[in-house]
Amino acid sequence: MDLSSHTSTAQLVVLATSSALTALFYSIYKNRVTTANRLKGAKKVSIDQDLKELLSEAPGKCVPYAVIEGAVKAVNETLSSQFVDNCKGVIERLTLKEKKMVWNRTTHLWNHTEKVIHQRTNSVPFAIGSLDESISTCVRVVRPLEASALELETTYQNFHPAVQSFTSTIGHFISGERPKGIHEIEEMLRVGDSVTGVGELVLDNSLIKLQPPKEGYCYFLSRSDYDSLLRKQESSVRMWKIITIIFGVAACSTLVYILWKKVAHYRQKKRKRGLMEEFEEQQRQRIQDLNLDESTISPSSCTVCLNRERDCVFLECGHVCACLQCYEFLPRPKKCPICRSAIDRVVPLYNS
C-alpha cells in the first residue's frame, strides 16, 4: 500500500470539486427550503366581492404574499393560435428545436441532442377571475413572464425531418453531426384555464393587481392548484437535499482518506525510526560483546557478521545491510535485519 505523505493532484481535485459542489448545492437547497416555507406560509385569498374591502383594510392596501386561484380571463384582446382554429389565449410561445445526432469519439456511438434555435413569446394583458361566473371581481396579472413555474399547454407540435442525400450523408459522417430535423412547438396559456398565482396582491385605486413580490419572495403562476404547486416545491427540496448529502459525503470521505494516509505515513515513519534505533543499539551491544573497536569497522561492513562487505540488496525494502553468506543463515521467514520487512527476493550487489 502506498502511504506517501504527499497528497496526489487527483485527490486534491476531487476534494476541491466535491467541496465546491457541496457548497453550491447546499446554497440551492437552502433557497428551495426558504421558497417552500414562504409558499407554505402564503395567505390564501378568495376572489369574491369582498376582496376589495379586504385589501382596503390591509396595511398599505396590499397582502405581501398571497395565493389566489381562478380562471384566466382576457382584458381586451387575445392571442389566436397560428395552427389551431378557435384557440384563444393570453400567452403564446413558439419554439423551434434542432434535433441531430452527434458522434461521440469516446464511446463511438451516435448521441441524440437538441438545441433551441428560435423562441418567441407573446403576451397580452389578462386577469384571473373567480371560477364562479356570477362573481365579477378580477385580479390583473402584472409581468406574468417573470413568474416561476409558468407552465403552458402544448397546443401544436410538428416535426419537420431533414432532407437527406447521398452527398450530405457522407458529409455528416465526416463532420460527426447528422441533422434529424426541426421540431416546431406552440404553447399557450388559454382563456378559461385554471391557474394559481402567488405574489403581492395590491389595490391600486380600483384595480386589484397580482405582481412580483418584494424582499426576494418567489413569484408563481402555475396551471396546477396550490397543493400540487406546494408538493412540487417540497419534492424539489428533497431532491436537492439528497444531492447535497451525496456530494457532502464524497467530500468528507476524501478528506478522511487524505488524513488517514497522513496518519498512516507518520506511524510508518515512527515505526521505522524505532526499528532503526533498536538495530543500532543491538549493533553497538554486539560490538561490545565481541570486544571490537567501532572505529576499525568499515561503514560498508555486513551488519550481521561485521566482517565481510555488504554485497546484496533486500527487496522490497531496498536495504543494503548484509552479505550473501549471512543472508543464507537468516532464519525463515527471512526478514530484513534493519526494518523487519519480509524479504521477497535478493539482488546481488557488485561494487566496482
Residue pairs with C-beta under 8 A, 6 or more apart in sequence:
3 261
3 264
3 265
3 268
4 261
4 265
5 261
5 262
5 265
5 266
7 258
7 261
11 254
11 257
11 258
14 250
14 254
15 251
15 254
15 255
15 258
18 247
18 250
18 251
18 254
19 251
21 247
22 244
22 247
22 248
22 250
22 251
25 240
25 243
25 244
25 247
26 244
26 248
28 240
29 237
29 240
29 241
29 243
29 244
32 233
32 236
32 237
32 240
33 237
35 218
35 233
36 230
36 233
36 234
36 236
36 237
38 65
38 217
38 218
39 198
39 218
39 220
39 229
39 230
39 233
40 230
41 65
42 65
42 66
42 67
42 198
43 63
43 65
43 66
43 67
44 66
44 67
44 226
45 51
45 54
45 63
45 66
45 67
45 68
45 201
46 68
46 130
47 68
47 69
47 70
47 128
47 129
47 130
47 135
47 137
47 138
47 139
48 130
48 135
48 137
49 135
49 137
51 137
51 139
51 208
52 137
52 203
52 206
52 208
54 63
55 61
55 62
55 63
55 201
55 202
55 203
55 208
56 203
60 202
61 202
61 203
62 200
62 201
62 202
62 203
63 200
63 201
63 202
64 200
64 213
64 214
64 215
64 217
65 198
65 199
65 200
65 213
65 217
66 198
66 199
66 200
66 201
66 210
67 196
67 197
67 198
67 226
68 128
68 139
68 196
68 197
68 198
68 201
68 210
69 128
69 131
69 194
69 195
69 196
69 197
69 225
69 226
70 128
70 129
70 130
70 131
70 139
70 194
70 195
70 197
71 128
71 129
71 130
71 131
71 192
71 193
71 194
71 195
72 89
72 90
72 126
72 127
72 128
72 129
72 189
72 190
72 191
72 192
72 193
72 194
72 195
73 126
73 127
73 128
73 129
73 138
73 191
74 88
74 90
74 124
74 126
74 191
75 124
75 125
75 126
75 127
75 140
76 124
76 125
77 124
78 88
78 89
78 90
78 124
78 191
79 88
79 89
79 90
79 91
79 92
79 122
79 123
79 124
79 188
80 87
80 88
80 89
81 87
81 88
81 89
81 92
81 155
81 156
81 186
81 188
82 94
82 156
82 186
83 155
83 156
83 186
84 155
84 156
84 186
87 155
87 188
87 190
88 190
88 191
89 155
89 188
89 189
89 190
89 191
90 123
90 124
90 125
90 126
90 144
90 189
90 190
90 191
91 121
91 122
91 123
91 126
91 144
91 145
91 150
91 152
91 188
91 189
92 121
92 122
92 123
92 186
92 187
92 188
93 119
93 120
93 121
93 122
93 152
93 186
93 187
93 188
94 118
94 119
94 120
94 121
94 184
94 185
94 186
95 116
95 118
95 119
95 184
95 185
95 186
95 187
96 116
96 117
96 118
96 119
96 182
96 183
96 184
96 185
97 114
97 115
97 116
97 117
97 182
97 183
97 185
98 114
98 115
98 117
98 179
98 182
98 183
99 112
99 113
99 114
99 159
99 179
99 180
99 181
99 182
99 183
100 113
100 114
100 115
100 177
100 178
100 179
100 180
101 110
101 111
101 112
101 113
101 177
101 178
101 180
102 110
102 111
102 113
102 176
102 177
102 178
103 109
103 110
103 111
103 173
103 176
103 177
103 178
104 110
104 111
105 176
110 178
112 180
114 183
117 182
121 145
123 144
123 145
125 140
125 141
126 140
126 141
126 144
126 189
126 191
127 138
127 139
127 140
127 141
128 138
128 139
128 141
128 195
128 197
128 210
129 135
129 136
129 137
129 138
129 139
130 137
131 194
137 208
138 208
139 197
139 201
139 208
139 209
139 210
140 207
140 208
140 209
140 210
141 197
141 209
141 210
141 221
142 209
142 210
142 211
142 212
143 211
143 212
144 150
144 189
144 221
146 212
146 219
147 197
147 199
147 212
147 219
147 220
147 221
148 218
148 219
148 220
148 221
149 220
149 221
149 222
149 224
149 229
149 232
150 189
150 221
150 222
151 222
151 223
151 224
152 187
152 188
152 189
152 223
153 187
153 188
153 189
153 190
153 193
153 223
154 185
154 186
154 187
155 186
155 187
155 188
155 190
156 184
156 185
156 186
157 183
157 184
157 185
157 186
158 183
158 184
159 181
159 182
159 183
159 184
160 181
160 182
160 183
160 184
161 180
161 181
162 179
162 180
162 181
162 182
169 178
172 178
172 179
189 195
189 223
193 223
194 223
194 225
195 221
195 222
195 223
196 220
196 221
196 222
196 223
196 224
196 225
196 226
196 229
197 210
197 220
197 221
198 218
198 219
198 220
198 221
198 226
198 229
199 210
199 211
199 212
199 213
199 217
199 219
199 220
200 210
200 211
200 212
200 213
200 214
200 217
201 208
201 209
201 210
202 208
202 209
202 211
203 209
211 219
212 219
213 219
220 229
222 228
222 229
224 232
272 339
275 338
275 339
275 340
276 338
276 339
279 303
279 337
279 338
283 303
284 294
286 306
287 294
287 297
287 306
290 306
292 306
297 306
298 309
300 309
300 310
300 351
301 307
301 308
301 309
301 310
302 308
302 309
302 310
302 321
302 322
302 323
302 326
303 310
303 321
303 322
303 337
303 338
304 321
304 322
304 323
304 326
304 329
304 330
304 337
305 323
305 325
305 326
308 323
308 325
308 326
309 323
309 351
310 320
310 321
310 322
310 323
310 349
311 323
311 324
311 348
311 349
311 350
311 351
312 320
312 322
312 323
312 324
312 327
312 346
312 347
312 348
312 349
313 319
313 320
313 346
313 347
313 348
313 349
314 320
314 321
314 322
314 327
314 336
314 341
314 343
314 346
315 343
315 344
315 345
315 346
315 347
316 341
316 344
317 336
317 338
317 339
317 341
317 343
319 336
319 338
319 339
320 349
321 336
321 337
321 338
322 330
322 337
324 346
324 348
327 334
327 343
327 346
330 337
330 343
333 342
334 342
334 343
335 341
335 342
335 343
336 343
